[in-house]
Structures are given as C-alpha cells and as structure tokens.
C-alpha cells in the first residue's frame, strides 16, 4: 500500500493495497490496511468497517487510540471487538492451535462505537451485502464510488483462489443482484483493483457464474452419497487447494455453505449414518 491515495471521483479516494484496499472521504476511512502509518497526513475521524474479518480492520485499534470513531455492521460487532469469536466459530467453538488459523484472522480487536445501519453523514450510505459474512456491509459514497469489501471477487481473485470464502452462497447471489441495481460509477473491492461500472458488471457476472459452476459440480459429486469430509476433500481437490490446515478450515466453512444451499433448494438431502453426516443429490 502506498502512502498517497488515488482520487477516483469528487472527494472519494482509495488507498490501494496488496492486502486490503481502503476508501477515504473527508476524514472517513472505509476499511483499513495493516499499517496505520499509511494514513499519516490524512486525518481519520471515522472508520467504517465492512465486516468482521481482521484483515479489514487491522489498523482500527491504532486509529481509535488516535481519536477515530469506529463504526461496524451490527451483526459483525462481536467479531470486530473479539476476533477470537470468529476463530472459535470456524472450529465449532473448540479452541484451535495457531497454525490451524489463517493468518488473515490473526490480530487484535477494537471497540466499536456505532452501528453501520445508524450511520448518517459525509454522503456515505451503508449498503447491506451479506453472504461473505452475516452482516457484511458495503458503502456507497456521494461521488458514486461503491466499496464492496468482500461481497465481490474480481476475476483475478478466482484465478488465484478457486474456492473463495462464503458462509451463505444464496445471500451472496442476492447481494450481487442488489449491487447491479445500485447507481454507482466505480466499484472498489476489498481485494483487487478499482473498476468502472461496466467492468464491475463483468466481474459480478463472473462471480455469479463461478458460484453456479461450483454448486453444480458439488451436486454432481454427491450423486453418490458423500460424507461431509469427503465432499470437502472433493471440492478442495477440484479447486486445487494446498494441503495445509489453514486452507482446509476455510474450505470447511465454504463447502458446508454450498451443501446447505443445495439442501435449501431441495436439491440435496442430509442424513446421519454410522455416526457420520452424509449428503446425497436429489
């Protein structure tokens, strides 16, 4: 991340990063990168957080100590204030060892001062975009710049990470459709590059197509019943994931999300046999 933001439109700027992009509008920061020194020379009075994954609010503790007010989605507050909650949730509330946790989830929490749904000011509107997490929220500035956090994965992200994290694919699809109905000129994802509206629509369509493809492939895989572990292994292999603990546990959540989505659609059944959970396509 560079120390100088790029002006996209009007008073809306973006700090572009190899980790997490952040927006800047008249003293309001939207998400943060890992180094608070990046924002030196740019007063930060408010920090708006898209969701409770630590890589999106890494600098928030330091910025709050310096006087910034922290705003986060209501459903994400527990994760922002105590990232251990999210880590425990991924492991069915058991305590994992450090090497089992993705590095993006390591780090300290920060006290939240206000809820995103109550935010008013600076021409910035909070836009609920759940699916990546339950309370995931984007922010649309008065200059027509939409900061989407992790609601949209651009095409290069899919080429590097074939099974990107999502807890509810159905909600992700709804959020993608909602974005398509918004009036914006620029889209800034949490990871990737700022794109204009036309290119944003291409990325959204690709995201949707990839999700649909994964869902169909998973449905094909469970034509013959598979246990949950077998389904996770099959999808991870298809996606070319590495055999390491952090990758595995991220895949556990995402594949379970797709399995549950098939169940809600009436396209799969779940049953327990020999003390294991099994999935079968309908």
C-alpha positions, 0 to 999 in steps of 0.5 A: 500500500502506498502512502498517497491515495488515488482520487477516483471521483469528487472527494472519494479516494482509495488507498490501494493495497496488496492486502486490503484496499481502503476508501477515504472521504473527508476524514472517513476511512472505509476499511483499513490496511495493516499499517496505520502509518499509511494514513499519516497526513490524512486525518481519520475521524471515522472508520467504517468497517465492512465486516468482521474479518481482521484483515479489514480492520487491522489498523482500527485499534491504532486509529481509535487510540488516535481519536477515530470513531469506529463504526461496524455492521451490527451483526459483525460487532462481536467479531470486530471487538473479539476476533477470537469469536470468529476463530472459535466459530470456524472450529465449532467453538473448540479452541484451535492451535495457531497454525490451524488459523489463517493468518488473515484472522490473526490480530487484535480487536477494537471497540466499536462505537456505532452501528453501520445501519445508524450511520448518517453523514459525509454522503456515505450510505451503508449498503447491506451485502451479506453472504461473505459474512452475516452482516457484511456491509458495503458503502456507497459514497456521494461521488458514486464510488461503491466499496464492496469489501468482500461481497465481490471477487474480481476475476483475478481473485478466482484465478488465484483462489478457486474456492473463495470464502462464503458462509451463505452462497444464496445471500451472496447471489442476492447481494450481487443482484442488489449491487447491479441495481445500485447507481454507482460509477466505480466499484472498489473491492476489498481485494483487487483493483478499482473498476468502472461500472461496466467492468464491475458488471463483468466481474459480478457476472463472473462471480455469479457464474463461478458460484453456479459452476461450483454448486453444480459440480458439488451436486454432481459429486454427491450423486453418490452419497458423500460424507461431509469430509469427503465432499470437502476433500472433493471440492478442495481437490477440484479447486486445487487447494494446498494441503495445509490446515489453514486452507482446509478450515476455510474450505470447511466453512465454504463447502458446508455453505454450498451443501446447505444451499443445495439442501435449501433448494431441495436439491440435496438431502442430509442424513446421519449414518454410522455416526457420520453426516452424509449428503446425497443429490436429489 
